[in-house]
Amino acid sequence: MTESSANISKKILFVDDEVLLLEGLKRQLRKEFNITVAEGGEAALTIMADHGPFAVVVSDYNMPGMDGIEFLNAVYQRYPQTLLVMLTGRAELDVAVNALHHAHISRFINKPCPKEILQETLTSSLEQYRLRMSEQLLKAQLQQANLQLNLLNDHLETLVTQKTRTLQVQYHYVAKITQMNNSQAIINALVNAASDLTQLRDITLWLSPQLDGQFTCHYPIDPEPSAVYAESSPERVIATALADKHIGPRITLDKDALNAVDESLFCGQPFMSVELPGKQGVLGLLNLAGDDVQLETETLEALTGIADVTATALQSHWHREAFDDAQDAIISALAKLSEYRDPETGAHLLRLKKYCALICRFLAKTDKYRDIITPEFTADLVRSSPLHDIGKVGIPDAILKKPDRLTPDEFEIMKTHALIGGDTLRTVYDKYPSQSFIKCGMDVAYGHHEKWNGSGYPCGLQGESIPLVARILALVDVYDALTCRRVYKPPFPREQAKALIAEGSGTHFDPDIVDAFLNNEDEFHQITEQFADIV
């Protein structure tokens, strides 16, 4: 049964076979969350059938009878909108990958789990569930509206055309923002959608991400934005409306009552402010400007609906972006599963990130790559570069840690790390295709040992058939290997390393990337010196 917009579930179900743990979690979290507990998977499924829907299900991994993966998969089949979290004492990589692949979980956390992390996980999951259900409700409303449109007669053709257009804008907008992975993209999409709906170009967006009453201009972007405060003042109409919370969902402004401060929030003649409602107050104002503007009721309702969905999405993304650094740390920790087995690599991962950023910065300024190497491309490569050698977890220690040159048979085994790493990340990407950095990590894991002339491995790809991210990683990985100490060799002198990279242009390496390296070799050397391994 579909939930109504006013009754989207906030219920959370914890499932474990340890009764004392369940009771402890319930006591610990019941003040902030609506908690239900179940002892084992079978009991949990019964509770969900009788007392659902549940927004979030948090399950243990090891349980008698139905284990965590089997249980969460059953929940996904019956309640695909529910957010699934695995809370377990087992931290092996195979458990995490298996859970991601088979249990459709959105988060994997270890127990004992600090209360703060558990609270953050539950809050984020509830927000994601709310966004999913809001999209589902909006789609249902759109379907119902389209049904009604089909009943209109030819005399209402103008109304049908207008309503259809606004519904299409709403539908495409919601579908688009669910695929976006950062708040700035959502902000730009909101402004574009508002402009498309209203045919107005003079639009500003003022937001208060902290919900602290301080609003700054997020569109158009101002390098030194001024601020407006939601404090009651008879001289400031907008500030008074914000402080008194009388603005929602939209207000047509009395132009004669506005002073210079109010007018500064608009790009032109003030027409209307549309509220972005937050959970604890007004999250933002979409300000429209224009002379003698007339908007149809359907357009205003569509604009209000888009603002409401945007507010939900922005809160979710801001919450997630606040933890991006923590997520990057987790990615680095995952990558270090292989590095810890080869301790001589030291700051290898950090250097690779910085080298990749240098290459991208240079290529992004060239005509050939200007439209390819975007800020998102660079961010994905820098973020996922530590995953290139994750496949080494599947290589035996006798080969991985061997101080001497590998035999031909041993080298063939070592070469399989590219496939192991790429295949591991592919299983994650297949389930979460919106995560572009996972796709990037998969490409570098598969392709960082491919060579420009086709003599590399594992697939023998040639030229531009090798993903660009892998071609970049291939060069910086070799450069780092040349310039750093290994158990089997001292670091190569700077000039010798530079010459070997140049010599590989057109055979081992993409000539464009070699050119980028040579133009930034001084900075490469500075990074090598600054972040050298501690001997």
ROMARMAR-601342 format. One record per residue: x, z, y of N, C-alpha, C in turn; residue in one letter. Coordinates in steps of 0.1 Angstrom, whole numbers, plus 5000, padded with zeros to 4 digits. Atoms other than C-alpha are relative to their C-alpha. Layout:
REM residues N
XZYXZYXZYA/...
END
This chain:
REM residues 535
500950004988500050005000500950005012M/499250014988501449905034499750125009T/500149894991502050195058499649955014E/500450044986500550195093501250045009S/498949984991502850195123500150145004S/500049864996501850555132500350094988A/499849915011502450685097501149954991N/498850045009505750535085500650124994I/499549885008507050775059501450055005S/498749944997509851015068500450094988K/499749925012509851175033501349964993K/498750025007513151215015499950074986I/500049955014513451264977501450024995L/498749975007516551434961499850014985F/500250005015516951374924501450054994V/498849955006519451574903499550084987D/500449915011519551764870500450145002D/499649864997520952074886499050065010E/501049944992518052284898500550085012V/499549924990520152524918500549915012L/499550094990521752234937498849945008L/501250054993518252084945499450105009L/500649904991516952414958500950035012E/499149984989520052464979499949895010G/500250114991519652114994498750015008L/501349984994516052185001500050105011K/499949894990516752515019500949955012R/499050044990519652355038499449905010Q/500550114992517752055051498650005005L/501550004998514052155053499650015014R/500449994986514152235090500149875007K/499850134993515351885100499349894993E/500550115008513851675072498850044991F/501149985009510751645050500649984986N/499350015013512451715016499150034988I/500649975013511051684981501149984990T/498950005010513151744950499449974986V/500550035013512851624914501250024990A/498949985010514751724883500049894990E/499850115009515751404866499249885005G/500650134995514751034870498549994996G/501450015005511551044849499050085009E/500849914991510151334870499949945014A/500050064987511151154902499149885001A/500850125000509350834893498550055000L/501449955000506151034886499650055014T/500349954987506451214920499849895010I/500150114991506950884938498749934998M/501350075002503850734922498950085005A/501149914996501751044930500050035015D/499949944987503051144964500849905010H/499350094991504750834979499249955012G/498750055001505750644998501150095005P/498949924995509250795003500949905007F/499150094992511550655029501449994994A/498650005005514850765013500050084987V/499849935013515850854977501550024998V/498649975002519151034971500150054986V/499949975015520151044934501450044996S/498749985007522951194914500349894991D/499650105009524950964891499850044986Y/500149955014525251174859498850084998N/501249925004521851284846499749964986M/500450035013520651314811498849914999P/501150095002518151054798500249885009G/499950124990517950814828501150045010M/498949974990521250804847499649955014D/500350044986521450744884499949855003G/500150144998522050374883498749944994I/501250055006519150314859498850055008E/501149954992516850534880499949935013F/500150064987517750384913499649854999L/500450145002517350034899498549994997N/501449995002513850134887499250025013A/500649984987513050264922500049875008V/499950124993514249944937498949894995Y/500950095005512049734914498650035004Q/501449964997508949934923499850025015R/500149974986509650034959501249945008Y/498850064994512149774974500350045014P/499749964987511749905009500750135002Q/499449864999512950255001501549995001T/498650004999516550325011500650094989L/499549935011518650434982501550055003L/498749934998521650674984500550064987V/499449935012523950794955500950115005M/499349884997525251144959500650054986L/499449965013527751224931501350065001T/498649945001530851414921501049914995G/499150105006532351104905500449915011R/499550094989534550904929500849884996A/499250125004536050634907499549875006E/500350134994536150284921498949934991L/501050075009534250144890498650055002D/501449944998531350384896499449955013V/500550044987531150284933499649854999A/500350155001531249904925498849984991V/501250015009528749954896498850035007N/501249954993526350144918499649895011A/500350104990526649884946499449874994L/500450135007526149594921498650024993H/501249995008523349734900498950095005H/501049904995521550014919499549975014A/500650044987520949844952500150115011H/499949894991522250154971500549955014I/499550034986522850155009501250085004S/498949904997525350445008500450074988R/499449935011527650604983500850115005F/499349894995528750954991500350104989I/499549905011530651224971499450145003N/500349864998529551574965501250094995K/500849944989530151834976500149935013P/500050084988529151665008499750095012C/500249914988529551835042498649975006P/501450014995526151905058499949895011K/500050104989527051695089499949864995E/500050135005527751385069498749974993I/501250025007524651435048498849985010L/501150024990522451475079500149875007Q/499850134994524051165095499549894991E/500550105010523350965063498549995000T/501450005001519751075061499449955013L/500550054987519151015098500149845001T/499850145000520650665096499149934990S/500950065010518650585064498650005005S/501350004995515450695080499749895011L/500150104990516150465109499949864994E/500050135007516850175086498649974994Q/501350025006513650235067498949975011Y/501050024989511650255100500149855004R/499850144996513149915110499449904990L/500650085011512249765076498549995001R/501449995000508749885078499449945012M/500550064988508349785114499949854999S/500050145002509349435105498949954990E/501150035009506949435075498650005007Q/501249994993504149555097499749895010L/500150114991504849295123499749874993L/500350135008504849015097498550004996K/501449995004501449145084499149975012A/500850024988500149145120500049855003Q/499950144997501448795125499249914991L/500850075010499748675093498550015004Q/501349974996496548835104499649925013Q/500250084987496848675139499949854997A/500150145003497448335124498749964993N/501350025007494348375102498949985011L/501050014989492348435134500149885008Q/499850124992493948145151499349884993L/500650115007492747915123498549995002N/501450004998489148015131499649955014L/500350054986489347905168499649865000L/500450144999487647585177500849925010N/499250094992488947285196500050045015D/500149974986487747425229501050115004H/499049894997490347705226501449954997L/498750065004493347465220501150065009E/498949954991495247595251500450144996T/499749865004494847955239500850014987L/499450015013495847865204501549975002V/498650044998499047695216500850115006T/499349894994499947985238500350114990Q/499849895009499348245212501049974988K/499150045010501148055185501450005004T/498750004994504148015207500650145001R/499549864999504348385214500250064987T/499949945013503848475178501349944993L/498850065005506648235168501250065006Q/498949934994508948385193500250144994V/499849875005508248725180500550004985Q/499550015014508648625143501549964999Y/498650055001511848435149501050115006H/499249894994513148725171500350114990Y/499849895010512548995144500949954989V/499250055011513948775117501549995004A/498650024995517048705139500750145001K/499349884997517849065149500350084987I/499749935013517649195113501349954994T/498750065005520648965106501250035009Q/498949984991522649085136500750134997M/499249885004525449335131500750075012N/499549924989526149465166499050005012N/501049984990524149595196500149905011S/499950104990525449345221499349874997Q/500850125004524049055201498550025001A/501549974999520649225200499650005015I/500350004986520849275238499849865005I/500150144996521548905243498849934995N/501250065006518748815219498850045007A/501249954993516249035238499849925013L/500150074987517048875271499649854998V/500450145003516848525256498549984996N/501450015004513548595240499050035011A/500849984988512148745272499949885009A/499950124992513248445291499149894994S/500750105007511748215265498550025001D/501549974999508348395266499549985014L/500549994987508048435303500449885009T/499550114992509948125315500750065013Q/499349944989511748365339501550014997L/498649995002515448365344500750125006R/499449884993516048665367499650124992D/500349895009516148935341501250105000I/498949905002518149265340499550104989T/500349905011518349525312500950125003L/499449874997519149885320499750094988W/500149925012519850115290500650145002L/499549865001520450485283500350034986S/499749985014522250485249500050154996P/500049865003522650865251498750075002Q/501349944997519050925261500250135009L/499649894991520551155288499449985014D/500650034987518551005317500949925009G/499250094992521450795330499949864994Q/500150145004520850425329501049915007F/499050104995523450155333499649864996T/500550145002523049775335500949944989C/499450065011523849615302499849855000H/500250154999522649265312499549985015Y/498750065003524049095331501150105000P/499049905002527249265322500850025013I/499349974988528849435352501350084996D/498849925004532549545348500050145006P/500049864995531849845370498550035004E/501449984998528149915365499750135008P/500649884994526250155388499150064991S/500949925009523950415373498850045008A/501249954994520350515380499650124991V/500449885007519150865370498550025000Y/501449975001515750955357499750145006A/500349874993515251225383498949985010E/501250024991512051275403500549995014S/499750024986512351145438498949925006S/501150074994509551035461500549875006P/499550134994511850765476500449904989E/499550095010512750605442498949984990R/501150035009509750455423500450004986V/499550015014511650365392500450134994I/499549875005513450695389498950104997A/501249915001510150885394499249964987T/500750045012508450675367500750044987A/499249965011511250745343499950154997L/500049855002511351115349498750054996A/501449955003507551155347499549934987D/500450075012507450915317498649935001K/501350064998504550725332500149845000H/499750154999506050375328499449924989I/500250085012505050275293498549954998G/498850085005504650035279500549905011P/499550094990504949825311499350035013R/500549974987504349855348500249885010I/499950104990503549595374500250075013T/499549924989505349705405499349975013L/500550014986503949765440501249975009D/498750044993506549575459500250075013K/499949934987505749755492500550144998D/499649865002506550095476501450014995A/498749995005509949995463501050015012L/499050004990513050085483501249924995N/498850085004516549935482500650044987A/499449965013517650145452499249944989V/500850065010514650035432500349854998D/499850155001515149665441501449964995E/498750035006518849685431500049994985S/500150015015517649715395499549864996L/500550135003516349355397500949895005F/499350124995517849005401499049925007C/501150084993515348885426498850095004G/501249934996511848975437499450084988Q/500549925012510749265414498649964997P/501450035005507749175392499550104991F/500549915010507549405362501250064993M/499149935009509449665341499350024987S/500549985013508949675304500950114993V/499349895006509849995286500549974986E/499549995013512050025256499950144995L/500349865003510650345240501050054989P/499149935010513150575223499250124994G/500749895007512350865200499850125009K/500049884992513051125227499849965015Q/500250034987512150935258500349855002G/499850144997512750595276501449964997V/498750055004515650415260500649905010L/499550114991515750125285498949945007G/500950084992514049905310500449855001L/499850154999513749525308499349965013L/500550034987513249425344499949855003N/500350154998511649085353499849985015L/500250044986511848925387499549865002A/500550134997510148635403498950005010G/501150014989507748525431498749944994D/501350055004504048485423499949974986D/500050025014504448525386498650044994V/501249975007501348505364500349994985Q/499850005014501648595327498750034992L/501249985008498948565300500150144993E/500049885008497848875281500850004988T/499350015012499248745249501550015002E/498650004996502648695266500550155002T/499749864997502649055279500050084987L/500149925012501649195245501249964991E/498950055007504348985228501350075005A/498849954993506949105253500150154997L/500049865003505949465247500450034985T/499649995014506149425209501549974998G/498650035002509549265211500950125006I/499349894994510749555234500050124990A/500249895009509449805209501049994988D/499150035012511249645179501550015004V/498650004995514449605200500550155001T/499649864999514449975208500450064987A/499749955014514350065171501349944995T/498850065005517049815163501350055007A/498849954993519349935191500450144997L/499749865004519050295182500750004986Q/499450015013519950205146501449955001S/498650064999522949995156500950095008H/499149904993524250245182500450114991W/499649905009524150505156501049964990H/499150055010525950285131501449975007R/498750044993528550165157500850135004E/499349884998529350525165500850054989A/499249965012530650555130500849894995F/499250115004532450225129501550044997D/498649955003535850405131500150074987D/500049935013534850625102499949894988A/500250105010533750315082501449924998Q/498750065001537050145090501050084992D/499149915007538850445077499750004985A/500450015014536850425045500549874993I/499550135005537750055041501550014998I/498649995002541450135046500350094988S/499749925011541250415021499749934987A/500350085011539650174996501249904997L/498850095002542549925002501250084995A/498849925004545050204997500050044986K/500049985015543950244961501149934994L/498850075005546449974954501350045006S/498749964993548950084980500650134995E/499549875005549150434967500849984987Y/499350035012550350284934501349935003R/498850074996553050104953500550065014D/499849924988554250364979501049945009P/498950054991557150154993499449915011E/500650094990554649945013499850075013T/500249924988554150225039499049965009G/501050044989552550095071499649864999A/500250145002552049755056498649965005H/501450044996548249755062499850005015L/500150004986548549855098500749895007L/499350114995551149595105499249874998R/500750125002549049325089498849985010L/501150004990546049415112500549945013K/499550044986548249375143500549865000K/499650135001549849055131498849905000Y/501250095000546448895123499449995014C/500550004986545248995158500849915009A/499150084992548248825174499749854997L/500350145004547648495154498749955006I/501450044995543948495163500049985015C/500050004986544548565199500649865005R/499350124996546948265202499149874997F/500750125004544848015182498749995007L/501250004993541648115200500149935013A/499950064987543047965232500349854998K/499750145002543747625216498749924998T/501250085001541247335217499549994985D/500450025014541247305179499250124995K/500649885006540247665172499150085009Y/500849924989538447775204498650044995R/501449985004535047745188499950064986D/500049945013536147875154500450145000I/499549865000538148185161499350085012I/500849934991535448385179500550155000T/499749865001535748755187499550064987P/500649955013533548815156501049964989E/499150055010535948605135501350095000F/498849914999538948815147499750144995T/500449865004537149145142499950014985A/500250005014536249055107501349994992D/498750015006539748945098500950135001L/499249884998541449245113499450124992V/500649905007538949475097500249994985R/500050025015539049325062501449964994S/498750035005542749235060500650104990S/499549905010543549565042499549984986P/500650025013541449445013500749894992L/499550125007543649145004500650034987H/499349965013545549334976499250104992D/500749905008542749544963500049984985I/500050045015542949354930501250064993G/498949945007546249534923499650124992K/500449895009544249824909499849964986V/500150055013543849604879501349964993G/498750045006547549544873500750124994I/499349895006549449764849501150065008P/498949944992551950014864501349944996D/498750055004554749874843500449875007A/499850124993554349544861500050025015I/500149984986553249664895501250075006L/498949924995556049914899501449964995K/498850045006558749724881501049975011K/499050024989561949734904500749874998P/499250135002563449414889499049885001D/500850124999562249054890499149994987R/501050015011559148994868500449884991L/499950115009559348784837498949905003T/501150094998557248464837498650054995P/501249955005554648634815499450115009D/500549894991554548944838499549945013E/500450064988554248724868498649944999F/501450055002551148554853499050115001E/501049884999549548894849499950045015I/500049964986550548984885499149915008M/500750094992548948674898498550024999K/501449985002545548784884499450095010T/500649904990545249044912499249935011H/500850074990543948774935498649984995A/501350025005541048694912499250134998L/500749875002540349064904499550055014I/500549964987540149144941498949925006G/501050094995538148844951498750024992G/501249985008535648894922499450135003D/500649874997535249264930499250005013T/500750004987534349194966498849905000L/501150105001532148894956498750084995R/501249935005529849134936499350085012T/500549924989529449344968499349905010V/500550104990528949034991498749944995Y/501250065006526348884967498750095003D/501149914997524149194973499850025015K/500149974986524949235010500649885008Y/499450124994525448875024500050015015P/500049994985524848985060501350075005S/498849934997528149185059501149905001Q/499150114999530448915072501550044997S/498649965003533649125069500350014985F/499850005015533049155031500349864996I/499750145004532948775029501449975005K/498650024995536148765050501050064990C/499149935009537749025027500149934987G/500050075013536748824996500949875002M/499150124998538348505011501450035000D/498549974999541648675019500550054986V/499549955014541748844984500249884991A/499850125008541148514967501249915004Y/499250114996543248294989501450035007G/498849974992546248485004501349964993H/498850055007548648344977499849844998H/500050145000547447984981501049945010E/499050064991549847744997499549875005K/500550124992549347455022500149884991W/499850135008550747194997499350014987N/500849995012548547314969500750064988G/499249945011551247484948499850154998S/500249865001549847834952499050044989G/501049955010547448044931499050095007Y/500350035014544948124917499349874998P/500850135002543047794924500849885004C/499250124996545747564937499349935012G/500650074989543847494969501049945009L/499050074992545447264994499449985015Q/500350034987545447235032498850085005G/501149934994542247315051498950044990E/500949955010540347375018500250154998S/499749865001542047715019499350065012I/500749944989539847945041501050045011P/499149974989541447995076500550144999L/499649865000541448365072501150034990V/499049995010543448335040501349935004A/498850064995545948095056500750095010R/499449914991546548345084500650124993I/499549895007546948635060501249964991L/498950045008549248435038501350015008A/498750004992551848395066500450145004L/499649874995551648745080500550094988V/499749925012551848895044501549974996D/498650045004555048695036501050055011V/499149954990556548785070500350154998Y/499849855001555949155064500950034987D/499249985012557449125029501549975003A/498650044997560548955043500750115009L/499449914990561149205072500050154996T/500149865005560449525052500850034988C/499249965012562549715027499150014987R/500649985013561549694990501050064991R/499149945009562949864960501149904994V/499250115006564449524949500849935011Y/499250074989565849414984500050085013K/500149954986566749525019499249915009P/500750094991564849385049500949895004P/499350124996565849035059500350025015F/499850004985567449005094499049925007P/501150064992565048895121500149855000R/499850144998566548545126499849934986E/500250065013566548475088498550004996Q/501450005003562948585084499349895008A/500650104991561948365114500349864994K/499650135005563848065099499249974987A/500750035012562248105065498549975002L/501450034997558748115080499949865005I/500050144995559547795100500249904989A/499750095011560947635069498849974991E/501250015008557647695051498949925006G/501050084993555647495077499749874992S/500450125007553647225059500250004985G/499949985015554547345024499350134996T/500749875003553747715021498950035010H/500949954990552047765054499449895008F/500750094991549547595077500949985013D/499150024988551647435105499550065013P/500649954988549247545132500350155000D/499849865000549647905121501550045001I/498649984998553447875119500349995015V/499850024985553347745155499550125008D/500549874993551248055165501050114998A/499049905003553848275148501249985009F/498850024992556748115165499850035015L/500249974986555148145199499850155003N/500249864998554548515193501150084992N/499049935008557748605173500550125006E/499549874993558948855199499050114997D/501049905003555649045195500050044986E/499949975014555849025158501150104997F/498849925002559349175159499750145006H/500349874994558149455182499150084991Q/500949935009555349545158500850054987I/499249965011557849545129500950125003T/499149884996560149785148499150125002E/500849884996557350005161499450074989Q/500749945012555550055128500849984987F/499250015012558450035105499850124990A/500249905010558250225072501050115002D/499049885000559850575072500750014987I/499150005012562750565049500450144996V/
END
